């Protein structure tokens, strides 16, 4: 699903929904980054799930979930804040 973040049009219901991302220029960059980080987070989660199954260790499952949350949620939101700061200075 995160692979479609780059083509989502600006809205209030789907995507990285923060008040500052409702600006058209600030909307595009974090969503493009969210596309890449979401796919990377999904791949890491799949690999860690396989490792958790084969090693019977909960560490890999926890690692995969924490990585997914960071890649999908935290990194694009943090980037949107920084991009907004850069965009407002220009």
Long-range contacts (C-beta under 8 A, 24 or more apart in sequence): 1-38, 2-34, 2-35, 2-37, 2-38, 2-39, 2-41, 2-42, 2-72, 3-35, 3-38, 3-39, 4-35, 5-31, 5-32, 5-34, 5-35, 5-38, 6-31, 6-32, 6-35, 16-76, 16-77, 16-80, 18-77, 18-80, 18-81, 20-80, 20-81, 20-84, 21-80, 21-84, 23-84, 23-87, 25-87, 26-80, 26-83, 26-84, 26-87, 29-79, 29-80, 29-83, 30-76, 30-77, 30-79, 30-80, 30-83, 31-76, 33-75, 33-76, 33-79, 34-72, 34-75, 34-76, 37-71, 37-72, 37-75, 37-76, 38-71, 38-72, 40-71, 41-67, 41-68, 41-70, 41-71, 41-72, 42-68, 44-68, 44-71
